[in-house]
C-alpha cells in the first residue's frame, strides 16, 4: 500500500498534468521539457492570475509579476521560466512614465478617483453613463479604435464620467492618460525653454487611451492647434483610442479652432483638425443640471 506522502505526490502530479495552463504550455512547446518543480510554480502563478483581484491585492510572490515560459538558448530541449510584469503592472508603469512627463495629468482628486459605482445615475444622465460603461466593457486593446465625444453644458459631470472611464480601463490593464487640455497646452508652452515639448507630445501620441478633458476651453492659436493637438491626433487616428469631453458640439468645436486671435478665421485648418476627431468618435450628449451649483 502506498504511504500518505506517495498518495499526495501522485495527486499533485495528476492535478499538475490536468492543469489547463500546463496543458496549453506543453502544446506550445512539445519539444521542450520543464522541471516538475518549475511547472508547479508556473501553474500556481497562472491560477492566481486567472482569478486576479487587481494589483493592490496581487497574490503572486512578486506582486504585479507572473511566470512566463522562456526557452533555454543553450539547451534546445529545456524550458525555463522567468518573472515578467503582468499587463496590469505594465499599464501602471506606462502611466507612471506619462505622469512624470505630463504634470497636468494629475487632475483634481474628485475626477482622478471617480468610479462608475459612485456616479449619480439620474434619468437625465443615464443613457450617457450606460454608453460609457458599455464602451469600457467592450474595449479591446489594439482593436478598439473609435472613442467617445462627451459634450454638454457646464457642470453636468462630463469630467467625472471621463475619470470613471479612465479608472475602469486602468483596472483592465489599459494605459490611460487623462489630460486637462487648457493646462496641458500652458505646460507645453512652458516646456519650450526646457526642450521637453516633443517628449511630452510623443507620450500622448503613444498611450493606448488618451482622454482630452475640456477640449475647446483653451485659447486657440496656430501653434497649439496645428503643432500640438493636430500633431498628436494625426498619429493616433486609426491606431489608438481618443476620448474627449467638451462644452461644445463638434460644429462649435470646428468654429473654435477656425478662429485665432492673430490670424483671424481659417476654416480649412479647423476642418482638417476635425477630420482627425469626428470620424473616430461616437458622439454622446451629457445633459442634466449644473451639479456645481447644488
C-alpha positions in Angstrom: 0.0 0.0 0.0 1.4 3.4 -0.9 2.0 5.7 2.1 0.3 9.1 2.5 3.2 11.0 1.0 3.1 8.9 -2.1 -0.6 9.4 -2.4 -0.3 13.2 -2.0 2.6 13.3 -4.6 0.6 11.3 -7.1 -2.4 13.6 -6.6 -0.3 16.7 -7.1 1.2 15.3 -10.3 -2.3 14.4 -11.6 -3.5 17.9 -10.8 -0.5 19.4 -12.4 -0.9 17.4 -15.6 -4.6 18.3 -15.8 -4.0 22.0 -15.2 -5.3 23.8 -18.3 -2.4 26.2 -18.4 0.1 23.4 -18.1 -1.6 21.5 -20.9 -1.5 24.6 -23.1 2.1 25.1 -22.3 3.0 21.6 -23.3 1.1 22.0 -26.6 3.0 25.2 -27.3 6.4 23.7 -26.5 6.1 20.0 -27.5 9.8 19.5 -27.9 10.8 21.1 -24.6 10.7 19.8 -21.1 10.4 21.8 -17.8 11.4 20.7 -14.3 8.4 19.5 -12.4 9.0 22.0 -9.6 9.1 24.8 -12.1 5.9 23.6 -13.7 4.3 23.5 -10.2 5.2 27.2 -9.6 4.1 28.2 -13.1 0.7 26.5 -12.5 0.3 28.3 -9.2 1.2 31.6 -10.9 -1.4 31.0 -13.6 -4.1 30.1 -11.1 -3.6 33.3 -9.1 -3.6 35.4 -12.3 -6.7 33.7 -13.7 -8.6 35.0 -10.6 -6.7 38.3 -10.5 -8.0 40.6 -7.7 -6.1 43.6 -9.0 -2.6 44.9 -8.4 -3.1 46.0 -4.9 -4.2 42.5 -3.8 -2.0 40.5 -6.1 -1.2 37.1 -4.5 1.9 36.3 -6.6 5.3 36.1 -4.9 6.3 39.3 -6.6 3.2 41.5 -6.9 2.4 42.6 -10.4 4.5 39.9 -12.0 3.8 36.4 -13.3 5.9 33.5 -14.5 6.3 33.1 -18.3 8.0 30.4 -20.3 11.4 31.2 -21.6 13.1 28.6 -24.0 16.7 27.8 -22.9 19.0 29.1 -25.6 21.8 26.6 -24.7 19.6 23.6 -24.2 17.2 23.1 -27.1 15.1 20.6 -25.1 14.8 22.7 -21.9 12.1 25.2 -20.9 12.7 27.7 -18.2 10.6 30.3 -16.6 11.1 34.0 -15.7 9.2 36.7 -13.8 7.7 39.3 -16.1 5.3 42.3 -15.4 1.7 41.4 -16.0 -0.5 43.6 -18.2 -1.7 45.5 -15.1 1.8 46.2 -14.0 2.9 47.2 -17.5 0.0 49.6 -17.7 0.8 51.1 -14.3 4.5 51.6 -15.3 3.5 53.3 -18.5 1.1 55.6 -16.7 3.7 56.5 -14.2 6.0 57.4 -17.0 3.4 59.7 -18.5 2.7 61.2 -15.1 6.3 62.2 -14.8 6.2 63.9 -18.2 2.7 65.5 -18.0 2.2 67.4 -14.8 -1.4 68.2 -15.5 -2.1 64.5 -15.8 -2.6 64.7 -12.1 -6.1 66.2 -12.3 -8.4 67.0 -9.4 -8.9 64.2 -6.9 -12.7 64.0 -7.4 -12.1 63.3 -11.1 -9.0 61.2 -10.7 -10.8 58.9 -8.1 -14.1 58.8 -9.9 -15.7 55.4 -10.5 -19.0 54.4 -12.1 -20.4 53.0 -8.9 -20.2 56.4 -7.2 -21.8 58.4 -10.0 -25.4 59.7 -9.6 -27.1 57.9 -12.5 -30.2 60.1 -12.7 -32.7 59.9 -15.6 -31.0 62.7 -17.5 -27.5 61.3 -17.5 -28.4 57.6 -17.5 -28.1 57.0 -21.2 -24.7 58.8 -21.4 -23.3 56.8 -18.4 -24.6 53.5 -19.7 -23.0 54.2 -23.1 -19.6 54.8 -21.3 -19.9 51.7 -19.2 -20.7 49.7 -22.4 -17.7 51.3 -24.1 -15.4 50.1 -21.2 -16.9 46.6 -21.2 -16.4 46.2 -25.0 -13.0 47.8 -25.1 -10.2 45.7 -26.6 -6.6 47.0 -26.7 -5.2 47.1 -30.2 -8.7 46.6 -31.6 -10.9 49.4 -30.4 -10.1 52.5 -32.4 -13.3 54.5 -32.0 -13.5 56.7 -28.9 -16.2 59.0 -27.4 -17.0 62.6 -27.7 -18.9 63.7 -24.5 -20.4 67.1 -24.7 -22.8 69.1 -22.6 -23.3 72.2 -20.5 -21.1 73.4 -17.7 -21.2 71.3 -14.5 -23.2 68.2 -15.8 -20.4 65.9 -14.8 -18.5 65.1 -18.0 -15.1 65.1 -16.4 -16.2 62.8 -13.6 -17.6 60.4 -16.2 -14.3 60.6 -18.0 -12.4 59.9 -14.8 -14.6 56.8 -14.3 -13.8 55.6 -17.8 -10.1 56.1 -17.1 -10.2 54.1 -13.8 -12.3 51.3 -15.3 -9.9 50.8 -18.2 -6.9 51.0 -15.9 -8.4 48.1 -13.9 -8.4 46.2 -17.1 -4.7 46.8 -17.6 -5.1 49.5 -20.2 -2.7 52.5 -20.0 -4.7 55.7 -20.0 -3.8 59.4 -19.9 -6.4 61.8 -18.7 -5.3 65.3 -19.6 -7.0 68.7 -18.9 -6.4 70.4 -22.3 -6.1 74.1 -21.2 -3.5 73.3 -18.5 -1.6 70.9 -20.8 -1.2 73.5 -23.5 0.1 76.0 -21.0 2.5 73.4 -19.7 3.7 72.7 -23.3 4.4 76.4 -23.8 6.4 76.4 -20.6 8.3 73.4 -21.8 9.8 75.2 -24.8 12.7 76.6 -22.7 13.5 73.0 -21.4 13.3 71.4 -24.9 10.8 69.0 -23.4 7.9 69.7 -25.8 8.5 66.7 -28.2 8.9 64.3 -25.3 5.6 65.2 -23.8 3.8 65.2 -27.2 5.2 61.8 -28.0 3.9 60.4 -24.7 0.4 61.3 -25.6 0.8 60.0 -29.2 1.5 56.5 -27.9 -0.7 56.0 -24.9 -3.4 53.3 -25.6 -6.3 55.6 -24.5 -6.0 59.4 -24.3 -8.7 61.4 -22.7 -8.7 65.1 -23.7 -10.8 66.8 -21.0 -12.4 70.1 -21.8 -11.2 70.5 -25.3 -12.4 73.8 -26.8 -11.9 75.6 -23.5 -8.3 76.5 -24.3 -7.3 79.7 -26.1 -6.8 78.8 -29.8 -3.6 79.6 -31.6 -2.0 78.4 -34.8 0.8 76.7 -32.9 -1.4 74.8 -30.3 -3.9 73.8 -32.9 -1.6 72.6 -35.7 1.7 72.0 -33.9 0.4 70.3 -30.8 -3.2 69.0 -30.9 -3.2 68.1 -34.7 0.2 66.5 -34.4 -1.0 64.3 -31.5 -4.2 63.3 -33.2 -2.7 62.7 -36.6 -0.5 59.9 -35.1 -3.4 58.5 -33.0 -6.2 58.2 -35.6 -6.7 54.6 -36.8 -4.1 53.5 -34.3 -5.2 54.4 -30.7 -8.4 55.4 -29.0 -9.1 59.0 -28.0 -11.9 60.3 -25.8 -13.0 63.9 -25.4 -15.1 66.0 -23.1 -16.2 69.4 -24.1 -18.8 72.1 -23.6 -19.0 72.4 -27.4 -20.8 70.4 -30.1 -18.5 69.2 -32.9 -19.7 72.1 -35.1 -19.0 74.6 -32.3 -15.6 73.0 -31.8 -14.9 73.5 -35.5 -15.7 77.2 -35.2 -13.5 77.4 -32.1 -10.5 76.0 -34.0 -11.2 78.1 -37.1 -10.5 81.4 -35.3 -7.2 82.6 -33.8 -6.5 86.0 -32.3 -3.6 86.7 -34.5 -4.5 85.2 -37.8 -8.3 85.6 -37.9 -10.5 82.8 -39.4 -9.1 79.8 -41.2 -11.9 77.2 -41.7 -9.7 74.8 -43.7 -7.3 74.2 -40.8 -10.2 73.7 -38.5 -11.8 71.2 -40.9 -8.5 69.4 -41.2 -8.4 69.0 -37.4 -12.0 67.9 -37.1 -11.2 65.2 -39.7 -8.9 63.8 -37.0 -11.7 63.8 -34.4 -15.2 63.3 -35.9 -14.7 60.0 -37.8 -13.1 58.4 -34.8 -15.6 59.0 -32.1 -19.2 58.2 -31.1 -20.9 61.4 -30.0 -22.5 61.2 -26.6 -24.5 64.1 -25.2 -24.4 64.6 -21.5 -27.4 66.5 -20.2 -28.7 67.5 -16.7 -28.5 70.1 -14.1 -25.3 72.1 -13.2 -24.1 70.0 -10.3 -21.6 72.6 -9.2 -24.5 74.8 -8.1 -26.2 72.1 -6.0 
